[in-house]
């Protein structure tokens, strides 16, 4: 029997970005979303679904996409700002 899916574990077309997020994109997204609070959130906020901070989760090899979605859920980031962020602007 599988466990219920939480909002930060969703899969499907709306999570395509989240499935492929790189560490650099994760860090960019955190900085863009949280600004000056970024460093503190990464080191001090324990993400309940992961039972560790974002920095600890990265060090432990947890996928950046999973950490990003847990961080968004924990800090009430609206769904509209959870997917596609952190990506570099296309070259023109």
N, C-alpha and C positions, 0 to 999 in steps of 0.2 A: 504494500500500500504506500503510495507516495504522499509526501507532506504537501500541504497547501502552498501555493506560490504566493509570495509576498510581492508588493509593488516593485521592489528593487530587483526582483528576479525574473521579471517578465521577459518573454522572448517573442520573436516575430519581427515583422517588417519595421516596427517603430523602434526596435533596439539594434538595428544594423550597425549604427555607429558604436554603440556601447559594446557590441561583440568584438570590435576590432580596435578598441582604444589602446593607444600606446602610452607608455609611461610619460613621455614628454607632452602628449595631448592631455593626459590626466592632470598633470601639474599646471599646464596652461589654463585648463578649464577651471581648476580650483582657484587660481589666481584671478581669472576674469570674473568668476562668480562672487568670491569672498573678499577680494582686494587685500587690504592690510591685515585682515584676520586670518589669511590663508595659513601662514606658518603655525599659528597657534592651534587652529583647527586640526591640522595634520599631526601635530605632536601631542595635543592634550585631550581632544575629544575621543572618547572610547565609543566606537560604533557598535551598538548592541548586536546587530546581526553577525558581526565578525568577532566580537568579544576582544577587540584590540583597537588601537588607534590606526589611522590611515598609514602613518609611517611604519608602524610595526607590521601591518598587513602587507605593505609593499616589500619590506625586508623578508617577510615569510613566504613571498612568492605568490600571493593572492593576485589574481588578475586585476589590473587597474580598472577595468569596466565594472567589476563587482564592487570594488572599493568606492568608485565614483557614485554608483547607484545607491550604495548604503549611506554614503555621506549626504547625498541629496535627500534621501528619505529621512535621515536623522535631523537634518536642518530645515526641512520643509521647503526645499527648492521646488517651485512649480514644475509640473511635467513638461511644460513647453520649453523649459530651459535645461532639461536633463539630457537631451539627445542632440548630437551634432556639434556640441560646444567643444572648444579646445583645438579644433582643426585649424591649420593655417589657412589664411586667405589664398584663393587661387591666384596663380601668377597671371598677370594680364599682358 
